[in-house]
Amino acid sequence: MDAINLLKQDHQEVKTLFDTFQQGDADKSVIATEVCRLLTIHAQIEEEIFYPAVREASGTDDVDDLLDEAEVEHASAKELIAQIEDVGESDDLFEAKVKVLGEYVQHHVKEEEGELFPKVEKSGLDLETIGAELEKRKKALLGEAARDIAPPGTKGNRRSRSNRNGGSQQRR
């Protein structure tokens, strides 16, 4: 799968989860956890592989500006993800935070798919090779995420996260 199709597939998967969250028919905590997991991995593969490759291949100010904006959007999303993961449904603002995260992601997707991806497609970048790299890294990260979470009902069923002071704290 080429890089753009893989990233678009990720976008659609997360959009579907946000839609399910808003409908309220399923366990919102479970959906939010999955959204956070998928978005974290998606941002990581974009930042590690896709954005650097695009930046190197493009060398144009308009693409560099789009990539700079995307990185700022990722930072905002990561902050909300951290808040959602740290307190979960016990936070009075849990649903509002997930909704705002969805709005951030929707804006980010609109810019990537509407502005960045068409420029990348014209850049001559080997999207098949980058797609294979993205897919390999994504599978590795998904495997790491699965190992970090113990089976439900066991002590410490949430993975440990590093806190901002460099220590470790147990997620609630």
Helices and strands as residue ranges (DSSP letters): H 3-23, H 28-45, I 46-50, H 51-58, H 61-87, G 88-90, H 94-111, I 112-116, H 117-121, H 127-148, E 160-162, E 168-170
